[in-house]
Amino acid sequence: MNDPVLQLQGLFKSYGAGSPAEIRVLQDLDLDVGKGEAVALVAPSGAGKSTLLHIAGLLDVADRGEVRIGGVDLTGKSDRARTAARRRDIGFVYQFHHLLPEFSALENIVLPQLANGIAERQARERALQLLERVGIAARADHRPAALSGGEQQRVAFCRALANAPRLLLADEPTGNLDPATSDQVFDTMMALVADTGLAAVIATHNLELAARMDRVLRLENGRLIEI
């Protein structure tokens, strides 16, 4: 793999270290994800998928190991540096959309750009382009309560891509949707990954969706196994 976007090297994370009840969630875990590659992460609940995504997304820190994004080692960086890298390089999508209810779909995509120093006119143009790409530009002025579950999650994907990140991290992004809507949202997500050259790590319990990604990795006993 040439110039991986995300590199995790030797990650170790435990809870209750030194006690008889210590739980080792990650054990010397390695992962490289390249540009334009979608990697499925599967595991039972409680196995550590969310912990892994939080460490990769600079929301949590490992006990040891390295996290590199775009070749830059962010291990041990200050909170300010990690926050800047997160805003610049990473987009997040969760099982629940977490859209701001008092703002329209368009505004929910504009706001993270404004927080990143983008001019409002440019931010609105970018937001509308993303909504057009996922097929719901006509719903731009609707607030989340007026959108269907699938539409809400499409807006959440657009928000995650608002600042043109290198890396998309998604935690059960279709888990709250019915099967037909889940398929539609998943297809939209994969098209966005392909069109933008994102690297994506997507945690899912849906093995059918996982099989449609470039690689499927199972988190087992703190390590990743390709299946």
C-alpha positions, -999 to 999 in steps of 0.1 A, spaced: 0 0 0 14 34 -10 12 62 15 -16 50 37 -39 76 51 -43 59 85 -16 40 102 -21 24 136 10 7 150 13 -14 181 -18 0 198 -24 -13 233 -54 -2 255 -67 -17 287 -90 -7 315 -83 -13 351 -46 -18 345 -28 -37 372 -60 -50 388 -73 -86 387 -102 -72 367 -80 -56 340 -96 -58 305 -73 -56 276 -93 -41 248 -65 -37 222 -33 -57 221 -4 -46 198 -29 -38 171 -17 -27 137 -38 -13 108 -31 6 76 -59 21 54 -51 36 20 -67 64 0 -100 53 -15 -102 22 6 -132 11 27 -125 -12 55 -152 -30 75 -147 -35 112 -168 -63 127 -169 -77 162 -194 -85 190 -207 -57 211 -182 -48 238 -152 -61 219 -136 -27 215 -148 -14 181 -158 20 194 -125 23 214 -105 16 183 -124 42 163 -121 67 191 -83 62 192 -80 64 154 -101 95 155 -80 112 182 -109 113 207 -91 89 230 -55 78 235 -39 44 236 -17 33 265 10 28 240 14 27 202 13 52 174 -14 69 154 -4 85 121 -27 103 97 -13 113 63 21 102 75 20 126 105 26 110 139 0 124 163 11 103 193 16 124 224 5 156 207 -12 184 227 -50 185 229 -49 216 206 -29 198 180 -51 168 181 -82 189 178 -68 207 148 -59 174 131 -94 161 139 -111 191 123 -88 190 93 -84 153 85 -112 133 101 -150 130 95 -172 110 119 -206 93 114 -224 76 142 -254 52 145 -276 82 154 -272 112 131 -267 138 160 -279 167 137 -287 200 154 -325 200 155 -329 238 153 -309 241 121 -317 231 85 -299 203 67 -278 229 48 -270 247 80 -259 215 97 -233 211 70 -223 248 69 -216 250 107 -185 227 109 -170 246 80 -175 280 97 -158 265 128 -129 256 106 -125 292 93 -143 288 59 -162 318 46 -200 315 48 -207 318 11 -181 291 3 -194 269 31 -230 271 18 -218 263 -18 -199 233 -5 -229 221 16 -253 224 -14 -228 205 -36 -227 176 -11 -264 175 -7 -267 173 -45 -242 145 -46 -263 124 -22 -296 133 -39 -314 154 -14 -306 190 -24 -343 196 -25 -345 190 12 -317 215 21 -340 239 40 -357 212 60 -349 206 97 -340 171 108 -374 164 122 -389 169 87 -364 144 72 -367 106 70 -341 85 88 -323 78 55 -323 115 47 -310 124 81 -281 100 78 -273 113 43 -270 148 59 -248 133 86 -225 119 59 -224 153 42 -215 170 75 -187 145 80 -173 154 46 -179 191 49 -142 200 56 -129 175 30 -112 151 54 -87 124 45 -104 98 68 -140 88 75 -147 69 107 -182 54 109 -197 35 139 -228 15 129 -239 42 105 -269 22 92 -277 5 125 -309 25 130 -323 21 95 -346 -5 79 -329 -29 55 -340 -11 23 -329 23 36 -297 8 50 -288 -4 15 -295 30 0 -275 49 26 -246 24 23 -245 28 -15 -244 65 -10 -215 62 15 -195 39 -8 -200 63 -38 -187 92 -17 -157 72 -6 -149 63 -43 -156 99 -56 -135 117 -29 -107 92 -24 -114 90 13 -100 63 35 -128 48 55 -131 25 85 -167 15 91 -178 -6 121 -209 -27 114 -228 -57 126 -242 -62 91 -220 -88 75 -237 -84 41 -228 -48 40 -193 -56 53 -187 -80 25 -193 -52 0 -163 -32 13 -126 -36 2 -116 -55 33 -133 -71 63 -115 -71 96 -127 -88 128 -116 -75 161 -109 -105 183 -90 -107 216 -77 -72 210 -62 -79 175 -75 -75 139 -80 -107 118 -87 -103 81 -117 -125 70 
